[in-house]
Amino acid sequence: MKQRESAASRALEARAQLTRVLAALTDADQVDAFLEDLCTPAEIEALADRWSVVPRLAEGMSYRQIHEVTGVSVTTVGRIARCLEGGSGGYRAALEHHA
């Protein structure tokens, strides 16, 4: 049990460190380079696909329309919509910086 708590604690600290590093990067090129080093190409593609859904949901596009435009599954669009409406507020905060 103690080992599981320790692993959970390490994971929380690693996440906290990651969020601090992301917040400290002030240049889009730095963030892009960091993501390229941190993630696989498939992970970056998945993140970009998810993000492409957010502004479309905010504009009021239907799930089906978003799927047709982005190729993101309707199920994933629905999950993103639930997070946008009732999640932690990250998508809403990011939308404030969307150009």
matplotlib code that plots the C-alpha trace (Angstrom):
import matplotlib.pyplot as plt

x = [0.0, 2.8, 4.4, 1.2, 0.9, 4.5, 3.8, 0.7, 2.6, 5.4, 2.9, 1.2, 4.6, 5.6, 2.3, 2.8, 6.3, 5.0, 2.3, 4.8, 7.2, 4.4, 3.2, 6.8, 7.2, 6.2, 7.0, 4.9, 8.0, 9.4, 6.1, 6.1, 9.7, 8.9, 5.8, 7.9, 10.5, 7.9, 5.3, 5.2, 4.0, 0.7, 0.3, 0.8, -1.7, -4.3, -3.8, -4.1, -7.2, -8.9, -8.0, -9.4, -12.8, -12.9, -13.4, -15.9, -18.0, -17.7, -19.0, -22.0, -21.2, -23.0, -21.0, -21.7, -20.4, -17.3, -16.7, -17.1, -14.7, -12.0, -12.4, -12.6, -15.1, -18.5, -17.8, -14.6, -16.4, -19.0, -16.3, -14.7, -18.0, -18.7, -15.2, -15.9, -19.1, -18.3, -14.7, -11.9, -12.1, -8.9, -10.7, -12.5, -9.2, -7.4, -10.3, -9.5, -6.1, -7.4, -6.7]
y = [0.0, 2.4, 1.8, 2.7, 5.9, 6.7, 6.2, 8.3, 11.0, 10.9, 11.1, 14.2, 15.9, 15.1, 16.5, 19.7, 20.1, 19.6, 22.2, 24.7, 24.1, 24.6, 27.8, 29.1, 28.7, 32.0, 31.5, 29.3, 27.9, 26.8, 25.1, 23.4, 22.2, 21.0, 19.0, 17.6, 16.3, 15.2, 13.5, 11.0, 12.3, 10.3, 12.0, 15.4, 14.6, 13.4, 16.6, 18.8, 16.9, 17.4, 21.1, 21.5, 20.4, 23.0, 26.2, 24.5, 23.5, 27.0, 28.3, 26.0, 23.4, 20.1, 17.0, 15.5, 18.6, 18.6, 15.0, 15.6, 18.6, 17.2, 13.4, 13.2, 10.6, 11.8, 10.0, 12.0, 15.2, 14.4, 13.8, 17.1, 18.9, 17.5, 18.7, 22.1, 22.5, 20.8, 20.0, 21.8, 24.9, 24.3, 24.4, 27.7, 29.2, 28.1, 29.5, 33.0, 32.8, 31.3, 33.5]
z = [0.0, 0.9, -2.5, -4.3, -2.3, -3.2, -6.9, -6.8, -5.0, -7.5, -10.4, -8.8, -8.3, -11.9, -13.2, -11.1, -12.5, -16.0, -15.6, -14.2, -17.1, -19.6, -17.9, -17.9, -21.7, -23.2, -26.9, -29.2, -30.8, -27.4, -26.6, -30.0, -29.5, -26.0, -27.3, -30.1, -27.6, -25.0, -27.2, -30.0, -33.3, -32.7, -29.3, -30.8, -33.5, -31.0, -28.9, -32.0, -33.1, -29.7, -29.7, -33.2, -31.8, -29.0, -31.0, -33.3, -30.2, -28.9, -32.3, -31.9, -34.6, -34.3, -33.3, -36.7, -38.5, -36.4, -37.1, -40.9, -40.8, -38.4, -38.7, -34.9, -33.7, -32.5, -29.2, -28.7, -29.7, -27.1, -24.4, -25.3, -25.1, -21.6, -20.5, -22.1, -20.2, -16.9, -16.8, -14.9, -17.0, -19.0, -22.4, -21.5, -20.3, -23.5, -25.6, -24.2, -25.9, -29.2, -32.1]

ax = plt.figure().add_subplot(projection="3d")
ax.plot(x, y, z, "-o")
ax.set_aspect("equal")
plt.show()
